């Protein structure tokens, strides 16, 4: 998402959508998240030094390097990026079949918000809803302990 926002900020969304060469270079950057951590820096450098690298993507690559990879300092070592590789790299999580998003958290928040209601809650309503949530979760845990299968999630899109 941050790469796409940067593409828009730089005014390259038209090129991204219409020019296959530009799009291929710009798509290489977010794909780095799927590489093993020890291969990301070299792959990033390979992208920048490859023949035919679209110079219009350089500003996006620089921003990505500053934020996620770390730029080389005068001694030839990479500076610490704002977001270290271990934080955003999802290679091992993908190999281990782990969730790659926070959709479950967002789903909980949406459900919790629907229990509270659209108005701004007072502290007593908030505490009451927290208590309801706790009772529901304790019931679910007890059912699992007793050997009951969890309720299947309803599929919204089929």
Residue pairs with C-beta under 8 A, 6 or more apart in sequence:
2 67
3 26
3 29
3 30
3 60
3 64
6 59
6 60
6 63
6 64
7 13
7 16
7 26
7 60
10 56
10 59
10 60
12 22
12 26
12 56
12 57
12 60
15 22
15 23
15 56
16 22
16 23
16 26
17 23
21 52
21 54
22 54
22 56
22 57
25 47
25 53
25 54
25 57
26 54
26 57
26 60
28 47
29 44
29 47
29 57
29 60
29 61
29 64
32 40
32 43
32 44
32 68
33 88
33 89
33 90
33 91
34 90
34 91
34 94
35 43
35 89
35 91
36 91
36 92
37 85
37 86
37 89
37 91
37 92
40 69
40 85
40 89
41 69
41 78
44 61
44 64
44 65
44 69
47 53
47 61
48 58
48 61
65 71
65 81
66 81
66 82
67 81
67 82
67 83
68 81
68 82
68 83
68 85
68 88
69 78
69 81
69 85
70 78
70 79
70 80
70 81
71 78
71 79
72 78
72 79
73 79
90 100
93 99
93 100
94 100
112 129
112 133
115 129
115 132
115 133
116 125
116 126
116 129
117 125
121 129
140 150
143 150
144 150
